[in-house]
Amino acid sequence: MKTIKPKQLSVAEFHGYLLGAVAPRPIAFASTIDKNGNINLSPFSFFNCFSANPPILIFSPARRVRDNTIKHTLENALETKEVVINIVDHKMVEQMSLASTEYDKGINEFIKSGLTELPSTEIKPPRVAESPVSFECKVKEVVALGEEGGAGNLVICEVLVLHIKEEVLDDEGKIDPFKIDLVARMGGDWYCRASEASIFKIPKPNRNKGIGFDNIPEHIRNSKVLTGNNLGRLGNITKLPDQRDVELFKKNPHIKQIMNDHNGDKKSTEIKLHTLAQDLLEKGDLEGAWKALLQRLLP
């Protein structure tokens, strides 16, 4: 493993490692306005949600590494204390990238990128009409993390108004991850898309507490088939199936086939049972996976 201390590299080199490793990162497409009414629009991937009550979003416009200057977005946030954080979907990612160009102060990136200004309801900076979600915010505080090139500036924003396009909502009125089609930043020129191929569910740990990794029988923990992810899911069960349920599971056609092919080869049988359990886990059948795995414990 390569081990690096920040001071061993240039800021630019270490910055590259940070962005390559801490990813994917959501994008704050920030629209601001200066004291003279000039509008600015720029994306920032040092961004996330940090509180629900009060609702707080934080993004960080870093000081430029090459010349230690600050960005227009930061200047505006300090001057007017208002910002709209627009969320970026795949349909607008190229226009968002174009808006990241370092145009001169006073140049409106809405015009340069071809995006549409939409009046906000509580603050002066406009929203991005194409964005699926926009947050009108007041800037509570700006925390400078340093004075040298590459230093971040935490712009702490309190959400005043949330705007959501109804077309990205599901039947229950919640944001549908497939409909919203978000993008995120990786390292270098790379982005990723939260599309159907890359979205997956992990059931939240049981409120009643799962048995945990340490209570999984040793022969299962040491499986040659099951992965760490598989074992993590197995540890989320609140209690193991009882002996009767495990016995009844013998009627499962897959179990019958495995047992018929046993031929006294316990190692081969165990591998087949663990492979079946893995398949059941991938289908979301936690109980069934455990019943398959516990067949080994039966006489």
C-alpha positions as CSV (number, residue, x, y, z in Angstrom):
1,M,0.0,0.0,0.0
2,K,1.2,3.5,-0.9
3,T,1.4,5.8,2.1
4,I,1.6,9.6,1.6
5,K,1.7,12.6,3.9
6,P,0.2,15.8,2.5
7,K,3.5,17.8,2.8
8,Q,5.3,15.2,0.7
9,L,3.5,16.3,-2.5
10,S,2.5,19.5,-4.1
11,V,-1.0,20.8,-3.3
12,A,-2.1,20.0,-6.8
13,E,-0.9,16.4,-6.6
14,F,-2.5,15.7,-3.2
15,H,-5.6,17.4,-4.4
16,G,-5.8,14.9,-7.2
17,Y,-5.6,12.0,-4.8
18,L,-8.3,13.5,-2.6
19,L,-10.7,14.0,-5.5
20,G,-10.0,10.5,-6.9
21,A,-10.6,8.8,-3.5
22,V,-13.4,10.9,-2.0
23,A,-16.0,10.2,-4.7
24,P,-18.6,10.3,-6.1
25,R,-19.4,13.8,-4.8
26,P,-22.8,15.6,-5.2
27,I,-22.6,18.9,-7.1
28,A,-23.8,22.2,-5.7
29,F,-24.6,24.3,-8.8
30,A,-24.6,27.6,-7.0
31,S,-26.3,30.7,-8.3
32,T,-25.4,34.0,-6.6
33,I,-25.6,37.7,-7.1
34,D,-23.2,40.5,-6.2
35,K,-24.0,43.9,-4.6
36,N,-24.3,45.5,-8.0
37,G,-26.8,42.9,-9.3
38,N,-24.4,40.8,-11.4
39,I,-25.4,37.1,-11.5
40,N,-22.9,34.2,-11.2
41,L,-23.5,30.5,-11.7
42,S,-20.8,27.9,-10.8
43,P,-20.6,24.3,-9.7
44,F,-18.8,23.0,-6.6
45,S,-18.4,19.3,-5.7
46,F,-17.1,20.0,-2.1
47,F,-20.8,19.8,-1.1
48,N,-23.3,18.0,1.1
49,C,-26.3,18.1,3.5
50,F,-25.3,18.5,7.2
51,S,-28.5,19.1,9.1
52,A,-32.3,18.7,8.7
53,N,-33.4,20.9,11.6
54,P,-32.4,23.5,10.8
55,P,-31.9,22.4,7.2
56,I,-28.2,23.1,6.4
57,L,-26.3,22.6,3.2
58,I,-22.6,23.4,3.0
59,F,-20.4,23.8,0.0
60,S,-16.8,24.9,-0.3
61,P,-15.3,27.2,-2.9
62,A,-11.6,26.6,-2.5
63,R,-8.9,29.2,-3.1
64,R,-7.3,28.7,-6.5
65,V,-4.1,26.7,-6.2
66,R,-2.3,28.4,-9.0
67,D,-2.6,32.0,-7.8
68,N,-4.4,31.9,-4.4
69,T,-7.3,34.0,-5.6
70,I,-10.9,33.4,-4.5
71,K,-13.9,32.7,-6.7
72,H,-16.7,35.0,-7.6
73,T,-19.2,32.7,-5.9
74,L,-17.4,33.2,-2.6
75,E,-17.2,37.0,-3.1
76,N,-20.9,37.1,-3.7
77,A,-21.8,34.9,-0.8
78,L,-19.8,37.2,1.5
79,E,-21.4,40.3,0.0
80,T,-25.1,39.4,-0.2
81,K,-25.5,36.3,2.0
82,E,-27.8,34.6,-0.4
83,V,-27.3,31.6,-2.7
84,V,-29.5,29.1,-4.6
85,I,-28.1,25.6,-4.6
86,N,-29.3,23.8,-7.8
87,I,-29.0,20.1,-8.2
88,V,-27.5,18.7,-11.4
89,D,-29.1,15.9,-13.4
90,H,-27.7,14.1,-16.5
91,K,-29.7,16.2,-18.9
92,M,-27.8,19.4,-17.9
93,V,-24.3,18.1,-17.0
94,E,-22.5,19.5,-20.1
95,Q,-24.1,22.9,-19.6
96,M,-23.1,22.7,-15.9
97,S,-19.5,21.9,-17.0
98,L,-19.5,24.9,-19.4
99,A,-20.6,27.2,-16.5
100,S,-17.5,26.1,-14.6
101,T,-15.4,28.1,-17.0
102,E,-13.6,31.0,-15.3
103,Y,-15.2,33.9,-17.0
104,D,-14.4,37.4,-16.0
105,K,-16.3,39.0,-13.1
106,G,-19.7,40.4,-14.3
107,I,-20.2,37.7,-16.9
108,N,-23.4,35.8,-16.5
109,E,-22.8,32.1,-16.7
110,F,-26.5,31.5,-17.3
111,I,-26.1,33.2,-20.7
112,K,-22.8,31.4,-21.4
113,S,-24.1,28.0,-20.6
114,G,-27.5,28.5,-22.2
115,L,-29.3,27.7,-18.9
116,T,-32.5,29.5,-18.0
117,E,-32.9,31.9,-15.1
118,L,-36.0,31.3,-13.0
119,P,-36.9,33.9,-10.3
120,S,-36.5,32.8,-6.7
121,T,-39.4,33.4,-4.3
122,E,-37.4,34.5,-1.2
123,I,-34.0,35.7,-2.3
124,K,-32.5,37.7,-5.2
125,P,-30.3,35.1,-7.0
126,P,-32.3,33.2,-9.7
127,R,-32.8,29.5,-9.8
128,V,-31.8,27.2,-12.7
129,A,-35.0,26.3,-14.4
130,E,-33.6,23.1,-15.8
131,S,-32.6,21.8,-12.4
132,P,-34.8,19.1,-10.9
133,V,-34.3,20.5,-7.3
134,S,-33.3,23.9,-6.1
135,F,-32.7,25.2,-2.6
136,E,-33.1,28.9,-1.9
137,C,-30.7,29.6,1.0
138,K,-29.4,32.3,3.2
139,V,-25.7,32.2,4.1
140,K,-25.4,31.8,7.8
141,E,-21.6,31.8,8.0
142,V,-18.5,31.4,5.9
143,V,-15.6,29.6,7.6
144,A,-12.2,30.0,6.0
145,L,-10.1,26.9,6.4
146,G,-6.8,28.5,5.4
147,E,-5.2,31.4,3.6
148,E,-3.1,29.5,1.0
149,G,-4.0,28.2,-2.4
150,G,-6.2,25.1,-2.2
151,A,-7.8,26.2,1.2
152,G,-11.5,25.7,1.4
153,N,-14.2,28.1,2.5
154,L,-17.2,26.5,4.1
155,V,-20.3,28.3,3.0
156,I,-22.9,27.3,5.5
157,C,-26.4,27.7,4.0
158,E,-29.8,27.5,5.7
159,V,-32.5,26.4,3.4
160,L,-35.4,28.8,3.2
161,V,-37.4,27.2,0.3
162,L,-37.1,23.9,-1.5
163,H,-38.3,23.5,-5.1
164,I,-38.8,20.1,-6.6
165,K,-40.0,19.2,-10.1
166,E,-43.0,16.9,-9.8
167,E,-41.8,14.8,-12.7
168,V,-39.0,13.4,-10.4
169,L,-41.5,12.2,-7.7
170,D,-42.9,8.8,-7.3
171,D,-46.5,7.9,-6.5
172,E,-45.9,8.5,-2.8
173,G,-44.5,12.0,-3.4
174,K,-40.9,11.0,-2.7
175,I,-38.0,11.7,-4.9
176,D,-37.5,8.7,-7.3
177,P,-33.7,8.0,-7.7
178,F,-34.4,6.6,-11.2
179,K,-36.4,9.6,-12.4
180,I,-34.1,12.3,-11.0
181,D,-31.1,10.8,-12.8
182,L,-28.4,12.6,-10.8
183,V,-24.7,13.0,-11.6
184,A,-21.7,13.3,-9.4
185,R,-18.1,14.2,-9.6
186,M,-15.2,11.8,-9.6
187,G,-11.5,12.6,-10.0
188,G,-10.0,14.4,-12.9
189,D,-12.5,14.8,-15.8
190,W,-14.6,11.9,-14.6
191,Y,-18.3,12.0,-13.6
192,C,-20.7,9.2,-12.7
193,R,-24.4,8.8,-13.3
194,A,-26.8,7.4,-10.7
195,S,-28.7,5.5,-13.4
196,E,-30.5,2.1,-13.2
197,A,-27.3,0.1,-13.6
198,S,-25.6,1.8,-10.7
199,I,-28.4,2.2,-8.1
200,F,-29.0,-0.5,-5.6
201,K,-30.7,-1.0,-2.2
202,I,-29.3,-2.0,1.1
203,P,-32.0,-2.6,3.8
204,K,-31.3,-0.4,6.8
205,P,-30.1,-2.3,9.9
206,N,-32.9,-3.6,12.0
207,R,-34.1,-1.3,14.8
208,N,-34.2,-4.5,17.0
209,K,-30.5,-5.1,16.3
210,G,-29.2,-7.8,14.1
211,I,-27.1,-10.7,15.4
212,G,-24.0,-9.1,14.1
213,F,-21.0,-10.5,12.2
214,D,-19.6,-12.1,15.4
215,N,-22.6,-14.3,15.9
216,I,-22.5,-15.9,12.5
217,P,-21.3,-19.5,12.8
218,E,-17.6,-19.9,12.1
219,H,-18.0,-22.2,9.1
220,I,-20.2,-19.5,7.4
221,R,-17.9,-16.6,8.4
222,N,-15.0,-18.5,6.8
223,S,-16.9,-19.3,3.6
224,K,-14.9,-19.5,0.4
225,V,-18.0,-18.2,-1.5
226,L,-19.6,-15.5,0.6
227,T,-18.2,-12.0,0.5
228,G,-17.9,-9.4,3.2
229,N,-21.1,-7.8,1.8
230,N,-22.9,-11.1,2.0
231,L,-21.8,-11.6,5.6
232,G,-22.8,-8.1,6.5
233,R,-26.3,-8.8,5.2
234,L,-26.5,-12.1,7.1
235,G,-25.5,-10.3,10.3
236,N,-28.6,-8.1,9.9
237,I,-31.1,-10.8,10.9
238,T,-32.6,-10.5,14.4
239,K,-32.6,-14.2,15.1
240,L,-31.7,-17.4,13.2
241,P,-34.4,-19.5,11.7
242,D,-35.5,-22.3,14.1
243,Q,-34.7,-26.0,13.4
244,R,-38.1,-26.8,12.1
245,D,-38.0,-24.1,9.5
246,V,-34.6,-25.2,8.4
247,E,-35.9,-28.8,8.1
248,L,-38.9,-27.7,6.1
249,F,-36.6,-25.8,3.7
250,K,-35.2,-29.2,2.6
251,K,-38.3,-29.3,0.3
252,N,-36.8,-26.4,-1.7
253,P,-36.0,-27.9,-5.1
254,H,-32.5,-26.4,-5.1
255,I,-31.8,-28.0,-1.7
256,K,-33.1,-31.3,-3.0
257,Q,-30.9,-31.2,-6.0
258,I,-27.8,-30.3,-3.9
259,M,-28.5,-33.1,-1.4
260,N,-29.1,-35.6,-4.2
261,D,-25.7,-34.7,-5.7
262,H,-24.0,-35.0,-2.3
263,N,-22.1,-38.2,-3.0
264,G,-20.4,-37.9,0.4
265,D,-18.4,-34.8,-0.7
266,K,-19.1,-32.4,2.2
267,K,-16.8,-29.6,0.9
268,S,-18.5,-29.6,-2.5
269,T,-22.0,-29.6,-0.9
270,E,-21.1,-26.7,1.3
271,I,-19.9,-24.7,-1.6
272,K,-23.1,-25.3,-3.4
273,L,-25.2,-24.4,-0.4
274,H,-23.2,-21.2,0.1
275,T,-23.6,-20.4,-3.6
276,L,-27.4,-20.9,-3.3
277,A,-27.4,-18.7,-0.2
278,Q,-25.5,-15.9,-2.1
279,D,-28.0,-16.0,-4.9
280,L,-30.9,-15.8,-2.4
281,L,-29.2,-12.8,-0.7
282,E,-28.9,-11.0,-4.0
283,K,-32.7,-11.6,-4.5
284,G,-33.4,-10.1,-1.1
285,D,-34.3,-13.4,0.6
286,L,-32.4,-13.2,3.9
287,E,-34.4,-15.9,5.7
288,G,-34.0,-18.3,2.7
289,A,-30.3,-17.7,2.6
290,W,-29.9,-18.6,6.3
291,K,-32.0,-21.7,5.9
292,A,-29.8,-22.8,3.0
293,L,-26.6,-22.1,5.0
294,L,-27.9,-24.0,8.1
295,Q,-28.5,-27.2,6.2
296,R,-24.9,-28.1,7.0
297,L,-25.8,-28.2,10.7
298,L,-28.4,-30.9,10.3
299,P,-27.6,-34.6,10.7
